[in-house]
């Protein structure tokens, strides 16, 4: 019973929980710097997650609305006016770029077909430029989530290793290596790893989710560009 009594008595102080203020005070400049870095990355990640979630949700919603208008309307100028009100939709912006270029290469205001292959290529290039611009905008700030997800655990592990090194140095100076003196500083050092995982896991999940949504929008832009080119070729070019 003596070993069991020793184990219970030595772990009892730990059951009350950690004093996080004391943990921060004992972390030293390196440990505090690691915690500040991880907390800052976590706050920035959550801000990006919130912004990108609502932006992509609005982009998908407006894209559906624009496609309904596009296929129901028979006049490109009316579609263009509707696209101005759906500015968050990447598909509407691709259409706007194609329509503006089309208005430049076709007969001015006459609506007559124009036999100009170069003009059709100009429209195609305008659509591609708009697609690249919209994809770049959709992907903005998302790589930060991937960076946080891949580096935060290692930063936290570095803080843990540094804290364990300091803990063992203190134990060596004190000359006392029982369970009570070893468990508390090591558990304090492991907080950095826990904070790193808390910063990394939401970032990785959100990154994968956003990437899949962006790929869907990108695929829809490509499909719309092909359909729009076919319509333009059939009605405006011979």
N, C-alpha and C positions, 0 to 999 in steps of 0.2 A: 504493500500500500504506500510505502514511502515514495517510490518514483511517481505514482499517480498523484499523490498529494503535492509533490513538487511541481508537476506539470500544471495542475489546476491553479496553484498559488501563483505561478509565474505568468500564466496567460490571463489571469483575472483582470489585471489592469488594462489589457488590450480589448477586453469585451466592452468596455465603456465607449470605445470608438476613438478616432484620432482627432486631435486638436489641429485643425488645418492651419490656423494662424501660427501655431508653434512649428508646424511642418514648413511653412513658408519662411519663417525666421531662421530655421536651421538649414535651409536649402543652400544658402550662400548665393553669391552673384550668379554663378553658372546655373544652378537649379532654378532660381527665380527667373533668369532670362529664358530658360527653356519653357517654363510654365507660361510666361507672358507671351512668348512666341506662339505656343500651341493655342492659348485662349484667343489670341488675336486672329489666328488662322481659322479657328472655329467660328468666331463671330462673323468674319468676312464670308466664310462658306455659307452660313445660314442666311446672310443678307443676299448673297447671289442666288441661293436656292429659292428664296421667296420671290425675288425679282424675275428670275427665269421661269419659274413655275407659272406665274400669272401672265407673263409675256407669251410663252408658248401656248398656253391655254387660249388666250385671246387670238393669237395667230391662227390656231386651228379653227376656232369658231368663225372668225371673219373669212377665212379661206372657203369654208363651206358655204357661207352666205354669198361670197363672190361667184363661186362656181354655179350656184343656182341662178344668179342674175345673168351670168354669161351665157348659159345654155338656153335661158328662157327669152332673152332679148335678141332682136334681129338687127339692131343698130349699134355699131362700135362706139359711136360718140356718146350714146346713152350709157353704155357699159363703162366708158372712160369716166364719166361724171360719177357713176356709182363707185368706181374704184377709188376715187379721191376721198370718199368717206370711209373706206376700209383700208386705211393706210398701214395697219399693223399686219395685214395679210401679205405674206411674201408673194403669193400668186398674183394678187392684184397689182403689186409693184412690178412684177415681171410683165404683166399685160400692159401697164402704163408705158414701160420702156419700149415694148414692141410697137404699141400704137403710135407713140411719138415718132419713132423712126419710120413707121409706115407712112405717116402723114407727110414726111419729108421726101420720100422717094416716089410716091404716087402723084398723079395729076392733081394740081392744086384745086381742091374744092369741086372737081368735076365728077369724081367717083368713077372715072373710066379706067379700064384695065391698062396697065403699062407693061410693055414687053421689055423688061429690064431684069436680067438674071442677077446683075450686081445689086440691084435694089433689094431683091429677096435675100441675098446673102447679108446685106447690111441689117435687115430686120433680124435675121438669125443671130448675127453677132451681138446685136443689142439685147436680145433675149438672153444670150449666154452671159453677157456682162452683168445683167440684172440678177441672174441666178447666182452668180459668184458673189455679188455684193450682198444679196439677201442671205445666202448661206453663211458668209463671213459674219454678218450681223447676228444671225441666230446663234452662232457658235461663240460669240464674244463672251468672255468671262468664264465660260464653261471649262476651259483647260485649267483654270485655277483650282477647280474641284478635283481634277485628276492629280494635280501636283500635291494638293493637301492630302488626298487619300493615299498617295504612294510614299510621301515623305514623313507625314505626322507620326506614324508608328516608330520610325527610326529615330526621329528627334526625341520622342518620349523614351525610347530605349536608351538613348544616350544619356538623358537626364537620370534614368534609373541606375545605369552603370556608374555614373558619376556620384550619385547619392550613396550607392553601396560601397564604393571606394572610400568615401568619407566616413561612412558608418564603421567599416572595419578598422579604419585608422583610429577612430575614437575608442573602439573596443580594445585595440592594441595598447593605446595610451593608458586606459583604465585598468587593463590587465584582468578583465572580468568577461568571460565569454559564455555565460549561461543563456538559457532560452529567453529570459526577460530582456537582457541587454542586446541580444541579436535580433529578436523578432520585431521590436518597435522601429528601430532605424531602417530595417529592410522594408517593412511595410510602408513606411513613409517614402522611401525611395521609389517604390512601385507606383506611387501616385502619378508620377510623370508618364509612365507607360499607359496607365488607365486614361489619363487626359489625352494622350496621343491617339488612343483607339477611339475615344469619344469624338475627337475631331475628324478622324479618318473615315469611320464607318458611314455616317450620313453623307459625307462628300462623295464617297464611291457609289453609294446607292443612287444619289441624285444625278451624278455624272452619267451613269449607265441609262437611267430613265430619260434624261434630257437628250442624250445622244440618239436613242431610239426614236424619240419624237422628232428630232431634227432630220433624221434620215427619212422619215415618213413625209415630212414637208418637202424635203429635197426631191424625193421621188415624185410627189404631186406636181412640183414645179416643172420637172422634166416632161412629165406626161402632158401637162397643159401647154408647154412650149411646142411640143410636137403637134398637138391638135390645132393650136393657133396658127402655126406655119402652114398646115394643110389648108385651113380656111383661107388664109391670106393668099396662098398660091392659087387656089381655085377661083377666087373672086377678084383679085387685083392684078394677077400676073398671067400672061399667056406664054 
